[in-house]
Amino acid sequence: TQFDATAKVRNNIFNCATSPCVRVNSSSPLDLGTVAEPGGNIFGGASGIAVYHEGADTVFAIGNTWHALPPVCGSHIQITAGGTVVYGSGAGEECP
């Protein structure tokens, strides 16, 4: 799934085997969950890339269920243009 505008993505079940579950391009700041409003998304079956971020902004992805806990930077979360994906509310819970 690719989003091209600011969007809140909540309470979805993603079952992706061969492609990224969620692709965030450079023009779409995406909200996959915050501390105040957890995402509730399930990245089940995402043995590969759950979030593919090809922008320079910060994407929040807090409060989701990942294929592996914690998700592995560079494997489950891939970033190509210097952005950040915050997947937890504690120190070090972000990629890269």
C-alpha positions in Angstrom: 0.0 0.0 0.0 1.4 3.5 -0.9 0.0 6.7 0.6 0.5 10.0 -1.1 -1.0 12.4 1.5 -0.8 12.8 5.2 -2.8 9.9 6.6 -3.5 8.3 9.9 -3.4 4.5 9.5 -5.0 2.7 12.4 -6.2 -0.8 13.2 -5.3 -2.6 10.0 -4.1 -6.1 9.4 -1.2 -6.2 6.9 -0.2 -9.6 5.6 2.6 -9.0 3.1 4.9 -11.8 2.0 6.9 -10.4 -0.9 6.6 -6.6 -0.9 6.5 -3.9 1.7 3.4 -3.8 3.7 3.4 0.0 3.9 5.5 2.2 1.5 6.0 5.8 2.5 7.2 8.1 -0.3 9.0 11.4 0.1 5.8 13.5 -0.1 3.6 11.6 2.3 4.2 12.1 6.0 2.4 9.1 7.5 1.1 8.5 11.0 1.1 4.8 11.8 0.6 5.5 15.5 1.7 7.8 18.3 2.0 7.5 22.1 -1.3 9.4 22.5 -3.0 7.4 19.7 -1.4 4.0 19.2 -1.6 2.5 15.7 -3.1 -0.9 16.5 -1.9 -2.2 13.1 -0.8 -5.8 12.8 2.2 -6.5 10.5 1.5 -10.3 10.4 3.1 -12.4 7.8 5.6 -9.6 7.2 8.6 -11.8 7.2 10.2 -9.2 5.0 9.7 -5.4 4.9 6.8 -4.0 7.1 7.6 -0.3 6.5 9.6 1.0 3.5 10.3 4.7 4.0 11.8 6.6 1.1 11.5 10.1 2.5 13.5 12.4 4.8 10.8 13.0 7.4 9.9 11.2 10.6 7.2 8.5 10.5 5.7 7.5 13.8 4.7 3.8 14.1 4.0 3.4 17.8 1.6 0.8 19.2 1.7 -1.8 16.4 2.2 -5.5 16.4 5.3 -6.5 14.4 6.4 -9.8 12.8 9.4 -9.6 15.1 9.6 -7.7 18.4 11.4 -5.4 18.2 11.3 -4.9 14.4 14.8 -5.1 12.9 16.1 -1.9 11.3 17.2 -2.6 7.7 15.1 -5.7 7.5 11.5 -5.1 8.8 11.9 -1.3 8.5 13.9 0.0 5.6 14.8 3.7 5.1 16.4 5.0 1.9 16.5 8.8 2.1 17.6 9.7 5.6 14.3 9.6 7.4 13.4 8.0 10.7 10.7 5.5 11.7 9.9 5.7 15.4 8.3 2.4 16.4 8.4 2.7 20.2 8.3 5.3 23.0 11.5 4.4 24.6 15.1 5.3 23.9 16.6 3.5 20.9 13.2 2.4 19.6 13.6 4.0 16.1 15.3 3.3 12.8 17.9 4.1 11.7 
